[in-house]
């Protein structure tokens, strides 16, 4: 059973969009989120003038994937103000360092490599990084410590509004067991029930998650849309085709990657091209509808 965590966030000037300092209780790590417009203030924060990793984020606008970049430095504030400020796309940076002096260059190189690998697997952002950075060699004890550091970075980033390391669909796995291969790290969580929706010779696959509903890669989607589907669905499907995330296959369209949407009904409308009830449309392998599964969960609670 997952153990609860407490995260404290300090608003430097009492605004949620300004500089924020975040820490996880009983963790030696620390984070600073800084808007690009306040970058000149970052050297005034000792927490940012240490060895660490940083993530540059583009604001999320619409349904397209925003851009992100992951880097490391022995003095993050200096690196940002002298180099990465020249990158044009980003509007906020999140810096991670340690409260003690135990993070070395080898440690932050390891973290950078692990974070890039996880971000690519999660595929929520378009990474500006070219290749995954080379992983530094660490003793086993240090690798385990850095694996825990990565998991805490994931939680803090999500709390700050950047789920860049969160896979859309989780699989049960041990973080410590995967530490030898950071690119294979999968964070433990409740595994969503696999669901299927069949309509008019079209088959789609999905799963309900804490964030909404994931329409899975390989799902088939109707080319046609009725008026009841709504203009929002029509525009989304057009955008997905333009981006290559929805491609023609015979007389239907096929998703080339997992797609997170707001609800099971929205996913069903995308698939069918007409108004549909998601809870009634999506069915598990045992024959239960999503509505029956949700009703059973409520009754059990």
C-alpha positions in Angstrom: 0.0 0.0 0.0 1.5 3.4 -0.9 2.7 5.6 1.9 1.4 9.2 2.1 3.9 12.1 1.6 3.9 15.7 2.7 5.2 18.5 0.5 5.7 22.0 1.7 5.7 24.9 -0.8 6.9 28.4 0.2 5.6 31.3 -1.9 8.4 33.8 -1.8 6.2 36.8 -2.6 2.8 35.3 -1.7 1.9 34.7 -5.4 1.3 31.3 -6.9 3.0 32.3 -10.2 6.2 33.8 -8.6 9.3 32.0 -7.2 8.3 28.9 -5.2 10.5 26.8 -2.9 9.3 23.2 -2.4 10.5 20.4 -0.2 9.4 16.9 0.6 9.3 16.2 4.4 12.3 14.2 5.5 14.1 14.5 2.2 17.5 16.2 1.7 16.4 17.4 -1.8 14.8 20.7 -2.5 13.3 22.5 -5.5 12.9 26.1 -6.7 10.4 27.0 -9.5 11.2 30.3 -11.1 9.4 32.1 -13.9 11.7 33.2 -16.8 10.8 36.8 -16.1 12.3 36.4 -12.6 15.5 34.6 -13.7 17.7 37.5 -12.6 16.7 36.8 -9.0 17.8 33.1 -9.1 21.4 33.7 -8.1 20.1 35.2 -4.9 18.9 31.8 -3.9 21.8 29.7 -2.5 19.7 26.6 -3.2 20.0 27.2 -6.9 23.8 28.0 -6.9 24.8 24.3 -6.2 25.2 21.1 -8.2 21.8 20.0 -9.4 19.4 19.3 -12.3 16.9 21.6 -13.9 13.9 21.4 -16.2 12.8 24.2 -18.6 9.1 24.2 -19.4 7.0 25.8 -22.1 3.5 26.8 -21.0 0.8 24.3 -21.9 -1.5 25.8 -24.5 -4.3 23.8 -26.1 -4.0 20.0 -26.7 -0.5 20.0 -28.3 2.5 18.8 -26.3 4.5 21.6 -24.8 8.3 21.7 -25.0 10.7 20.8 -22.2 14.4 20.6 -21.6 16.4 18.7 -18.9 19.9 19.7 -17.9 22.5 19.6 -15.2 25.2 21.8 -13.8 27.5 22.3 -10.9 26.0 25.8 -10.5 22.5 25.7 -11.9 21.8 29.5 -11.5 25.0 30.4 -13.3 24.3 28.0 -16.1 20.8 29.3 -16.6 21.7 33.0 -16.5 24.7 32.6 -18.8 23.5 29.9 -21.3 20.0 28.5 -21.2 18.4 31.9 -21.0 19.2 32.0 -24.7 16.7 29.1 -25.4 13.6 30.8 -26.6 10.7 28.3 -25.9 10.5 28.2 -22.1 8.7 30.3 -19.5 9.6 28.6 -16.2 12.4 26.5 -14.8 12.4 24.1 -11.9 15.7 23.5 -10.2 16.5 20.5 -7.9 19.5 20.4 -5.6 20.4 19.0 -2.2 20.2 20.7 1.2 23.6 19.1 2.1 26.7 18.9 0.0 26.4 15.3 -1.0 25.3 15.8 -4.6 28.4 15.5 -6.8 28.9 16.0 -10.6 28.5 12.2 -11.0 25.3 12.2 -9.1 23.7 15.0 -11.1 24.8 13.4 -14.4 23.1 10.2 -13.3 19.9 12.1 -12.4 19.9 13.9 -15.7 20.2 10.7 -17.6 17.4 9.0 -15.6 15.1 12.0 -15.9 15.5 12.3 -19.6 14.8 8.6 -20.0 11.7 8.8 -17.9 10.4 11.9 -19.6 10.8 10.3 -23.0 8.9 7.2 -21.8 6.1 9.3 -20.3 5.9 11.2 -23.6 3.9 14.1 -22.2 6.3 16.8 -23.4 8.4 17.2 -26.5 11.9 17.1 -25.2 14.4 19.6 -26.6 17.2 17.2 -25.5 18.7 15.3 -28.5 19.9 12.0 -27.1 19.6 10.6 -23.6 22.7 11.8 -21.7 25.3 9.2 -20.8 24.7 7.8 -17.4 27.6 8.2 -14.9 28.9 5.1 -13.0 28.0 5.1 -9.3 28.4 2.6 -6.5 25.3 0.5 -5.8 24.5 2.4 -2.6 24.6 5.7 -4.5 22.5 4.4 -7.3 19.8 3.4 -4.9 20.0 6.8 -3.2 19.6 8.5 -6.6 16.7 6.2 -7.5 14.9 7.5 -4.4 15.9 11.1 -5.4 14.3 10.6 -8.8 11.0 9.4 -7.3 10.9 12.4 -5.0 11.6 14.7 -8.0 8.7 13.1 -9.7 6.3 13.8 -6.8 7.5 17.4 -6.4 7.3 18.2 -10.1 3.7 16.8 -10.2 2.8 18.9 -7.2 4.2 22.0 -9.0 2.0 21.2 -12.0 4.5 19.5 -14.2 3.8 15.7 -14.6 6.6 15.4 -17.1 7.8 12.1 -15.5 4.3 10.6 -15.0 3.4 7.8 -17.5 -0.2 8.0 -18.7 -0.7 4.4 -17.8 1.1 2.9 -14.9 2.4 -0.7 -14.4 3.1 -2.2 -11.0 6.9 -2.3 -10.5 9.6 -1.7 -8.0 11.6 1.5 -8.3 14.6 0.0 -6.5 14.5 -3.1 -8.6 14.8 -1.0 -11.7 17.6 1.2 -10.5 20.2 -0.6 -12.5 18.3 0.5 -15.6 16.9 4.0 -15.1 15.2 4.0 -18.4 13.1 1.1 -17.2 12.0 2.7 -13.9 8.2 2.4 -13.4 6.7 4.0 -10.4 4.4 1.8 -8.3 0.7 2.7 -8.4 -2.7 1.1 -8.9 -2.9 -0.4 -12.3 -5.9 0.8 -14.3 -8.4 -1.8 -15.6 -8.1 -2.5 -19.4 -11.3 -1.5 -21.2 -12.6 -2.0 -24.8 -15.2 -0.2 -26.9 -16.5 -1.7 -30.1 -18.8 0.1 -32.5 -19.5 -0.2 -36.2 -16.5 -2.5 -36.9 -14.2 -0.1 -34.9 -12.3 -1.3 -31.8 -10.7 1.0 -29.3 -8.9 0.4 -26.0 -8.6 2.6 -23.0 -8.3 2.9 -19.2 -9.7 5.2 -16.5 -6.9 6.9 -14.5 -6.7 9.6 -11.8 -6.2 12.3 -14.4 -9.1 11.3 -16.7 -9.3 8.6 -19.4 -6.5 7.3 -21.6 -7.3 6.3 -25.1 -4.6 3.8 -25.9 -2.2 3.6 -28.8 -3.6 1.4 -31.6 -7.2 2.4 -31.0 -9.3 2.7 -34.1 -11.3 6.0 -34.6 -14.2 6.8 -36.9 -13.3 9.1 -39.8 -16.9 10.4 -39.8 -18.4 12.8 -37.2 -22.1 13.6 -36.7 -23.4 16.9 -35.4 -23.9 15.3 -32.0 -20.1 14.8 -31.7 -19.6 18.5 -31.3 -17.1 20.9 -32.9 -14.5 20.4 -30.1 -14.2 16.7 -31.0 -14.0 17.5 -34.7 -11.2 20.1 -34.2 -9.3 17.7 -31.9 -9.3 14.9 -34.4 -8.1 17.3 -37.1 -5.3 18.5 -34.9 -4.3 15.0 -34.0 -4.1 14.1 -37.7 -2.0 17.2 -38.5 0.4 16.2 -35.7 0.6 12.6 -36.9 -0.9 11.2 -33.7 -4.0 10.0 -35.6 -3.3 8.4 -39.0 -5.5 6.9 -41.8 -5.8 3.1 -42.0 -8.3 1.9 -44.5 -11.7 3.4 -43.8 -10.8 4.5 -40.3 -8.2 6.3 -38.3 -5.7 4.8 -35.8 -4.0 6.4 -32.8 -0.2 6.3 -32.9 0.3 7.0 -29.2 -1.7 7.1 -25.9 -4.0 10.1 -25.6 -5.2 11.5 -22.3 -8.7 13.1 -22.4 -11.0 14.4 -19.8 -13.5 11.6 -19.5 -14.6 8.2 -20.7 -17.5 9.8 -22.6 -15.3 12.2 -24.4 -13.1 9.2 -25.4 -16.1 7.3 -26.6 -17.3 10.3 -28.7 -13.9 10.6 -30.3 -14.0 6.9 -31.2 -17.6 6.7 -32.5 -17.8 10.2 -34.0 -21.2 10.6 -32.4 -22.7 11.2 -28.9 -22.0 8.3 -26.5 -22.1 7.4 -22.8 -18.6 6.4 -21.8 -19.5 4.5 -18.6 -21.9 2.4 -20.7 -19.7 2.0 -23.7 -16.4 0.9 -22.2 -16.3 -2.8 -21.2 -13.7 -4.8 -19.2 -12.6 -8.3 -20.1 -15.0 -9.8 -17.6 -17.9 -8.2 -19.3 -18.6 -5.4 -16.8 -19.1 -1.9 -18.1 -17.1 1.0 -16.7 -20.3 2.1 -14.9 -20.6 -1.3 -13.1 -17.0 -1.1 -12.1 -17.4 2.4 -10.7 -20.7 1.5 -8.9 -18.9 -1.5 -7.3 -16.0 0.7 -6.2 -18.4 3.2 -4.6 -20.3 0.4 -2.8 -17.1 -1.1 -1.5 -15.9 2.3 -0.2 
